[in-house]
Amino acid sequence: MKRYKGTRRYFCPNSAPVFILLRFAFLLLIGCTANGQAIRQPTFLTVRDNLMYIPVKVNGRGPYNFLLNSGVTGMARIDRRLAKELGLNIVGFQQNTTGNQVKREFLVGVNQLSAGNSSHSALQLAVDEYNPVVKPQLTDGLIGQNFFDGYLITIDGPNHQWLVTKDTLSRQAKGVLTYSKSFVITGTVGSKVMPFNLDVSSNQALLFPKSSLVGVHYTDTANQQVITQGNTNFVLQEAIIQDEIVLGGLRLINQKIYYSDKVHQISIGTAFLKDHVVRFDQRKKLIRID
């Protein structure tokens, strides 16, 4: 968008033309707002520990820090401390299975949950403990897979901004990829076609199963890191892939990755996505990474 300095003055013999111009501008503004095409109000995106947080209002109060988590099904989840602080009523219970653990969670009623231009009413949110130790910035809840259904969400990592509109991506546009419900896209590594899972709940960059690197040209570095998943600790080996990685219009050469035989799918985490602009069209199930 071009910016013009200075002020342009209009002189009219009477006030009618001015009124007509202002009325036209007002109607145009309303139209732009209604179709979500021209009025854009980016919101600040917090990136902490290679995870992305957005401001969310609960029953009109807040905003609170909610973690974007593509691994969570449904709308959202809320932290126990915040649910108590807001005086939310328990409306039911559910069972949640993680690995071999089955946990009983209680549900609280939320009249309205709002983030950007997206708002949902009459929700039942599962409650969990996300802050066992007080941190400088608390995690007040999680935003799940379905919160932005029907919207285009743009995450601009380099500028720490995000935007929600009713715009759409075109399947025919260069660099646009289709994705499955779990945000899995198809890319290539050299001549191999592979599925890549976009996981904004992961603070890692690019993780590969060791088995997926068969036939791929790569070189191990001296770096390793230990991570914990569930109750298991395992080592990730850093490597440089010499083959070109293609994800839509994004082409990566000599890309640093981590791999392990304990990793079960190729995962693109926030440590990678925060350096790019990512558009999720949840109406058409399309993604573009720039």
VMD Tcl script that draws the C-alpha trace (Angstrom):
set ca {
  {0.00 0.00 0.00}
  {1.47 3.37 -1.00}
  {1.54 6.19 1.50}
  {1.18 9.79 0.47}
  {2.52 12.67 2.50}
  {0.81 15.99 2.84}
  {-2.85 17.00 2.65}
  {-4.87 17.45 -0.51}
  {-7.56 20.18 -0.21}
  {-10.82 20.22 -2.14}
  {-12.81 23.46 -2.67}
  {-16.47 23.19 -3.67}
  {-18.99 25.96 -4.32}
  {-21.40 24.35 -1.86}
  {-21.39 21.54 0.66}
  {-23.41 19.01 -1.42}
  {-20.46 17.57 -3.40}
  {-18.47 17.19 -0.17}
  {-21.40 15.38 1.46}
  {-21.75 13.07 -1.55}
  {-18.02 12.26 -1.48}
  {-18.10 11.53 2.25}
  {-21.20 9.38 1.94}
  {-19.61 7.40 -0.89}
  {-16.44 6.91 1.14}
  {-18.47 5.74 4.14}
  {-20.45 3.21 2.08}
  {-17.24 1.97 0.51}
  {-15.72 1.52 3.95}
  {-18.70 -0.52 5.11}
  {-18.52 -2.70 2.03}
  {-14.83 -3.36 2.52}
  {-15.39 -4.30 6.13}
  {-18.25 -6.65 5.29}
  {-16.40 -8.73 2.72}
  {-13.13 -8.75 4.64}
  {-11.09 -7.68 1.64}
  {-9.72 -4.23 2.36}
  {-10.00 -3.38 6.06}
  {-7.10 -5.09 7.78}
  {-6.17 -4.83 11.43}
  {-3.15 -7.03 12.16}
  {-2.79 -8.11 15.77}
  {0.48 -8.52 17.63}
  {1.77 -12.09 17.74}
  {3.91 -13.13 20.69}
  {6.65 -15.67 19.99}
  {8.13 -17.13 23.17}
  {10.29 -20.24 23.46}
  {9.57 -20.83 19.75}
  {5.82 -21.03 20.41}
  {3.14 -18.61 19.16}
  {0.63 -16.83 21.41}
  {-2.31 -14.64 20.40}
  {-4.52 -12.32 22.50}
  {-7.94 -13.83 23.26}
  {-10.92 -12.39 25.11}
  {-13.06 -14.61 27.34}
  {-16.58 -13.34 28.03}
  {-15.39 -9.88 27.00}
  {-12.53 -9.86 29.49}
  {-8.84 -9.88 28.68}
  {-7.05 -10.17 26.41}
  {-5.33 -13.31 27.64}
  {-2.39 -15.24 26.18}
  {-3.59 -18.32 24.29}
  {-1.15 -20.68 22.61}
  {-1.82 -21.61 18.98}
  {-1.91 -25.41 19.01}
  {-2.77 -27.25 15.79}
  {-2.59 -30.55 17.66}
  {-5.68 -29.72 19.74}
  {-9.00 -30.74 18.22}
  {-12.03 -28.55 18.77}
  {-12.14 -24.83 19.54}
  {-9.97 -24.23 22.57}
  {-8.91 -25.23 26.06}
  {-8.49 -23.03 29.13}
  {-6.08 -22.95 32.04}
  {-7.41 -23.90 35.47}
  {-6.15 -20.68 37.06}
  {-7.96 -18.47 34.52}
  {-11.19 -20.49 34.73}
  {-11.17 -19.97 38.50}
  {-10.29 -16.28 38.17}
  {-13.22 -15.70 35.79}
  {-15.62 -17.71 37.95}
  {-16.58 -20.07 35.11}
  {-19.15 -22.71 36.01}
  {-18.48 -26.44 35.62}
  {-20.99 -27.83 33.10}
  {-19.74 -31.39 32.58}
  {-16.83 -33.80 32.29}
  {-14.91 -35.66 29.59}
  {-12.13 -38.22 29.30}
  {-8.87 -37.36 27.56}
  {-6.44 -40.08 26.48}
  {-2.77 -39.15 26.04}
  {-0.52 -42.09 25.24}
  {-1.31 -44.70 27.88}
  {-2.81 -42.19 30.29}
  {-6.55 -41.59 30.64}
  {-7.44 -38.35 32.40}
  {-10.84 -37.06 33.50}
  {-11.25 -33.36 32.69}
  {-14.03 -31.02 33.71}
  {-15.69 -28.66 31.25}
  {-16.61 -25.04 31.94}
  {-19.17 -22.88 30.15}
  {-17.92 -19.86 28.19}
  {-20.43 -17.38 26.77}
  {-18.03 -15.90 24.21}
  {-14.46 -16.52 23.07}
  {-12.97 -13.96 20.66}
  {-9.68 -13.64 18.77}
  {-9.23 -11.13 15.97}
  {-12.32 -11.17 13.75}
  {-13.34 -14.64 14.90}
  {-15.77 -15.12 17.77}
  {-17.65 -18.16 19.11}
  {-20.49 -18.36 21.60}
  {-21.94 -20.91 24.03}
  {-18.81 -23.06 24.33}
  {-17.81 -25.82 26.70}
  {-14.03 -25.71 27.22}
  {-11.89 -28.42 28.78}
  {-9.79 -27.24 31.71}
  {-6.16 -28.22 32.23}
  {-3.08 -27.09 34.13}
  {-0.73 -25.20 31.80}
  {1.24 -23.28 34.42}
  {2.46 -25.61 37.17}
  {5.28 -23.13 37.76}
  {4.69 -19.37 37.54}
  {6.46 -17.93 34.49}
  {7.05 -14.33 33.32}
  {4.28 -14.87 30.77}
  {1.49 -17.27 31.58}
  {-0.25 -19.63 29.17}
  {-3.93 -18.87 29.68}
  {-5.23 -21.51 27.27}
  {-4.93 -23.15 23.87}
  {-6.56 -22.26 20.54}
  {-7.34 -25.46 18.65}
  {-7.80 -26.66 15.06}
  {-11.39 -25.55 14.57}
  {-11.38 -22.05 16.02}
  {-10.68 -20.40 12.65}
  {-12.87 -22.67 10.49}
  {-14.22 -20.61 7.59}
  {-11.47 -17.97 7.85}
  {-8.12 -17.18 6.30}
  {-5.54 -16.73 9.04}
  {-2.23 -15.13 8.11}
  {0.69 -15.63 10.50}
  {3.50 -13.20 9.75}
  {6.31 -14.54 11.90}
  {9.08 -12.08 10.94}
  {6.86 -9.07 11.80}
  {5.19 -10.74 14.81}
  {1.68 -10.14 13.44}
  {-1.36 -12.22 12.59}
  {-4.56 -11.43 10.74}
  {-7.97 -13.09 10.35}
  {-10.15 -12.33 7.30}
  {-12.80 -13.90 5.10}
  {-10.39 -13.85 2.14}
  {-9.53 -17.09 0.35}
  {-6.57 -18.61 -1.43}
  {-6.79 -19.88 -5.00}
  {-5.95 -23.51 -5.70}
  {-4.45 -22.42 -9.02}
  {-2.13 -19.80 -7.49}
  {1.58 -20.54 -7.43}
  {2.83 -21.95 -4.16}
  {-0.61 -22.88 -2.77}
  {-0.93 -26.39 -1.33}
  {-3.90 -28.41 -0.14}
  {-3.83 -29.89 3.34}
  {-5.67 -32.56 5.22}
  {-7.59 -31.95 8.42}
  {-4.43 -32.43 10.48}
  {-2.50 -29.78 8.47}
  {-0.51 -32.28 6.42}
  {0.85 -31.00 3.09}
  {2.84 -32.72 0.36}
  {6.39 -31.67 -0.42}
  {9.50 -33.13 -2.00}
  {13.03 -33.81 -0.82}
  {15.14 -34.32 -3.91}
  {13.10 -36.76 -6.02}
  {11.14 -38.14 -3.05}
  {7.55 -37.04 -2.41}
  {6.80 -36.84 1.31}
  {4.06 -35.68 3.70}
  {4.93 -32.73 5.96}
  {2.91 -31.97 9.08}
  {2.63 -28.26 9.99}
  {2.65 -28.28 13.76}
  {2.46 -24.83 15.39}
  {2.32 -26.54 18.78}
  {5.91 -27.75 18.33}
  {8.83 -25.49 19.26}
  {11.13 -27.47 16.96}
  {12.07 -26.55 13.36}
  {12.16 -29.48 10.92}
  {12.00 -32.99 12.38}
  {12.43 -36.12 10.26}
  {12.08 -39.82 11.01}
  {15.42 -41.48 10.34}
  {13.74 -43.91 7.94}
  {12.53 -41.04 5.70}
  {16.12 -40.06 4.91}
  {16.88 -43.26 3.00}
  {18.02 -42.15 -0.48}
  {18.37 -38.51 0.64}
  {21.74 -36.74 0.52}
  {22.55 -35.36 3.97}
  {25.48 -34.84 6.32}
  {25.41 -35.12 10.10}
  {26.80 -32.23 12.14}
  {28.39 -32.40 15.58}
  {25.20 -31.06 17.20}
  {22.58 -33.07 19.04}
  {19.77 -32.20 21.39}
  {17.71 -34.16 23.87}
  {13.95 -33.68 23.89}
  {11.13 -35.12 25.95}
  {7.86 -36.43 24.54}
  {5.45 -37.90 27.02}
  {7.62 -39.69 29.56}
  {10.39 -40.51 27.06}
  {13.70 -38.72 26.48}
  {15.50 -39.22 23.19}
  {18.30 -37.69 21.13}
  {17.78 -35.66 17.96}
  {20.68 -35.62 15.52}
  {21.28 -32.41 13.56}
  {21.99 -32.80 9.84}
  {22.23 -30.72 6.67}
  {20.16 -31.92 3.69}
  {21.91 -31.21 0.41}
  {18.89 -32.18 -1.72}
  {16.40 -29.40 -2.44}
  {13.31 -29.34 -0.22}
  {10.24 -27.94 -2.03}
  {7.09 -26.90 -0.16}
  {4.84 -25.20 -2.71}
  {6.70 -22.07 -3.79}
  {9.27 -22.41 -1.00}
  {12.60 -23.93 -2.04}
  {15.21 -24.81 0.57}
  {18.80 -25.84 -0.13}
  {21.31 -27.00 2.50}
  {18.52 -26.94 5.05}
  {19.29 -27.81 8.67}
  {17.05 -30.52 10.12}
  {16.93 -32.87 13.09}
  {16.15 -36.58 12.87}
  {15.63 -39.60 15.09}
  {14.25 -43.12 14.86}
  {11.83 -42.03 17.62}
  {10.21 -39.42 15.34}
  {7.23 -40.87 13.47}
  {6.41 -38.17 10.91}
  {8.05 -35.18 9.23}
  {7.08 -32.16 11.29}
  {7.46 -28.43 10.58}
  {7.39 -26.57 13.88}
  {7.26 -22.97 15.01}
  {11.06 -22.58 15.11}
  {10.85 -22.79 11.30}
  {7.47 -21.13 10.68}
  {8.32 -18.00 12.72}
  {10.74 -16.98 9.96}
  {8.03 -17.13 7.28}
  {4.59 -15.82 6.36}
  {2.06 -18.67 6.49}
  {-1.52 -18.45 5.26}
  {-4.09 -21.05 6.35}
  {-7.35 -21.02 4.38}
  {-9.53 -23.13 6.65}
  {-12.52 -22.84 4.36}
  {-10.85 -24.42 1.32}
  {-8.15 -26.33 3.26}
  {-5.30 -24.51 1.50}
  {-1.90 -23.34 2.74}
  {0.79 -21.05 1.38}
  {4.24 -20.56 2.93}
  {6.39 -17.58 1.84}
}
mol new
graphics top color blue
foreach p $ca { graphics top sphere $p radius 0.5 }
foreach p [lrange $ca 0 end-1] q [lrange $ca 1 end] { graphics top cylinder $p $q radius 0.2 }
display resetview
